Amino acid sequence: MPEHSDFTPAPIPDGRIVVNGRTYMGDGRGGLIPVELIRAENLLEDETVRKIMGYAVALSEQVSRFKGHAFEDVGAFEAILAQEYELTVGGAKGNKTLMSHDGLLKVQVQVADYIDFGSQLQIAKGLVDECLTEWAADARPELRAIVTRAFNTDKEGQINRSEIFMLLRLEIDDARWKKAMDAIRAAMRVVGSRTYMRFYRRDTQNSAWENVTIDMAKA
């Protein structure tokens, strides 16, 4: 069972509206229903949802504040290093790792680029299709499957990036294939980036690192 927490939930309205001395609750269609006409199980469900949402909203706000403070702390540390010691932390892209002196706690800052593809991708697809057509019987089914997944768009109309990168890892000695891979690389463009912070701990210096999760699906 989860341990008891003294965490204070955010205030959530009870959903009740008083009109001319009579208490109502809104329904899913925007109407007002007298509370005494609402079934007990529906009132209990409403109460449960509002209770959970109180904790969810408060936790979301706390995580947001924590994120801000954590990045501020890392920034302050870097500023001190730069000012006092003329040192910097991390690589050119902003990736960095901070570790406790005993080697048991670690904070990582990682910058992930968002990659999009330009019109050269269609040129690459044409060259790849030429290769598969000529190879015909010699083309492995798994290769055809990777190509199909790579150039097909998903429901949001996005190219399957992971499969595109898988194509780039394949070593195929064909001039058109190599030209197609060059076209894919030329089509790649960074359209943005996002910075993540991850937290790790371990019991001893020889233990494996354990992720400190701030993710309800993994907690």
C-alpha positions in Angstrom: 0.0 0.0 0.0 1.2 3.6 -0.7 2.6 5.4 2.3 0.4 8.1 3.8 1.2 11.6 2.5 0.5 15.0 4.0 0.5 16.5 0.6 -2.1 19.3 0.4 -4.5 19.1 -2.6 -5.4 22.1 -4.7 -8.8 23.6 -4.0 -11.4 22.2 -6.5 -14.9 23.6 -6.6 -17.6 21.1 -5.5 -19.6 21.8 -8.6 -22.7 22.9 -6.8 -24.7 26.0 -7.8 -27.4 27.5 -5.7 -30.3 29.2 -7.6 -33.2 30.6 -5.6 -32.3 28.6 -2.6 -32.1 25.3 -4.5 -28.8 23.4 -5.1 -27.9 22.2 -8.6 -25.0 20.5 -10.4 -24.1 20.9 -14.0 -24.4 18.0 -16.4 -22.4 17.0 -19.4 -24.7 18.9 -21.8 -24.4 22.2 -20.0 -27.7 22.0 -18.1 -28.4 22.2 -14.4 -29.8 19.2 -12.4 -31.2 19.5 -8.9 -28.8 17.6 -6.6 -31.6 15.6 -5.0 -32.4 14.1 -8.5 -28.8 12.9 -9.1 -28.2 9.2 -8.3 -26.0 8.5 -5.2 -23.4 6.6 -7.3 -23.0 9.6 -9.6 -22.5 11.9 -6.7 -19.9 9.6 -5.3 -18.2 9.4 -8.7 -18.2 13.2 -8.9 -16.7 13.5 -5.4 -14.0 10.9 -6.2 -13.0 12.7 -9.4 -12.8 16.1 -7.6 -10.7 14.6 -4.8 -8.2 13.0 -7.2 -8.0 16.2 -9.3 -7.2 18.2 -6.3 -4.1 16.2 -5.7 -3.3 16.0 -9.5 -3.4 19.8 -10.0 -1.3 20.4 -6.8 1.2 17.8 -7.9 1.4 19.2 -11.4 2.1 22.7 -10.0 4.7 21.3 -7.6 6.5 19.5 -10.4 6.4 22.7 -12.5 8.0 24.6 -9.6 10.5 21.9 -9.0 11.6 22.0 -12.7 12.1 25.7 -12.6 14.1 25.5 -9.4 16.2 22.6 -10.7 17.2 24.4 -13.8 17.9 27.6 -11.8 20.2 25.6 -9.5 22.1 24.1 -12.4 22.4 27.5 -14.0 23.6 29.1 -10.8 26.2 26.4 -10.4 27.5 26.9 -13.9 27.6 30.7 -13.3 29.8 30.2 -10.2 32.1 27.9 -12.1 32.4 30.4 -15.0 33.0 33.4 -12.7 35.2 31.9 -10.0 37.1 29.2 -11.9 36.6 30.0 -15.6 35.3 26.5 -16.1 32.3 25.2 -18.0 30.3 22.0 -17.7 29.0 19.8 -20.5 29.3 19.6 -24.3 28.6 22.0 -27.1 24.9 21.1 -27.2 24.3 21.7 -23.6 24.4 18.1 -22.4 25.9 17.9 -18.9 26.2 15.6 -15.9 26.5 16.7 -12.3 27.4 14.2 -9.6 27.6 14.1 -5.8 31.0 13.7 -4.3 30.4 10.1 -3.2 29.3 9.1 -6.6 25.8 7.9 -5.5 23.6 10.7 -6.9 23.6 12.1 -10.4 21.7 14.8 -12.3 21.8 14.8 -16.1 20.8 17.6 -18.4 20.1 16.5 -22.0 19.2 18.5 -25.0 17.3 16.7 -27.7 16.9 18.1 -31.2 13.6 17.9 -33.1 14.4 16.7 -36.7 12.2 17.4 -39.7 12.8 16.5 -43.4 12.8 18.7 -46.4 11.8 18.0 -50.1 15.0 16.0 -50.7 13.3 13.1 -48.9 11.1 12.5 -51.9 14.3 12.3 -54.1 15.6 9.7 -51.6 12.4 7.7 -51.8 12.5 7.6 -55.6 16.1 6.3 -55.5 15.3 3.7 -52.9 12.3 2.5 -54.9 14.5 2.1 -58.0 16.9 0.0 -56.0 14.2 -2.3 -54.6 12.6 -2.6 -58.1 15.9 -3.7 -59.7 16.8 -6.0 -56.8 13.3 -7.5 -56.8 13.8 -11.2 -55.7 17.1 -10.4 -54.0 15.6 -7.7 -51.8 15.1 -9.1 -48.3 11.5 -8.8 -47.0 12.7 -7.1 -43.8 14.4 -4.4 -45.9 11.2 -3.8 -47.9 9.3 -3.6 -44.6 11.8 -1.0 -43.2 11.5 1.1 -46.4 7.7 1.0 -46.3 7.5 2.0 -42.7 10.2 4.7 -43.1 8.4 6.6 -45.9 4.8 6.1 -44.8 3.3 8.9 -42.7 1.5 8.3 -39.5 -1.9 9.6 -38.5 -0.5 13.0 -37.9 1.2 13.0 -41.3 4.6 12.7 -39.7 7.5 10.6 -41.3 8.6 7.7 -39.2 11.9 9.1 -38.0 13.2 6.0 -36.3 12.8 3.9 -39.4 14.5 6.7 -41.5 17.5 6.5 -39.2 17.5 2.7 -39.4 17.8 3.1 -43.2 20.9 5.3 -42.7 22.5 2.6 -40.6 22.3 0.0 -43.3 25.5 -0.7 -45.2 24.5 -1.4 -48.9 27.1 -1.1 -51.6 25.0 0.5 -54.4 25.7 4.0 -55.8 22.0 4.9 -56.0 21.4 3.7 -52.4 24.3 5.8 -51.2 23.0 8.8 -53.1 19.6 8.2 -51.6 21.1 8.2 -48.1 23.0 11.4 -48.9 19.6 12.9 -50.0 18.1 11.9 -46.6 20.9 13.5 -44.7 20.5 16.7 -46.8 16.8 16.7 -46.1 17.3 16.6 -42.3 16.9 19.9 -40.5 16.7 20.8 -36.9 13.5 22.6 -36.2 13.8 23.0 -32.5 15.1 21.4 -29.3 13.9 20.5 -25.9 15.9 20.2 -22.7 15.3 17.3 -20.3 16.6 16.8 -16.8 17.0 13.2 -15.4 17.9 12.1 -11.9 19.7 8.9 -10.8 20.8 7.3 -7.6 22.5 4.1 -6.4 23.3 2.4 -3.1 27.0 1.9 -3.7 29.7 3.0 -6.2 29.4 -0.5 -7.8 25.6 -0.6 -8.0 23.6 0.1 -11.2 22.1 3.5 -11.5 18.3 3.7 -10.7 16.2 6.4 -12.3 14.4 8.7 -9.9 11.0 8.8 -11.7 8.8 11.8 -11.9 6.4 10.0 -14.2 3.2 8.5 -12.8 3.3 5.7 -15.5 6.6 4.6 -14.1 6.4 5.4 -10.4 
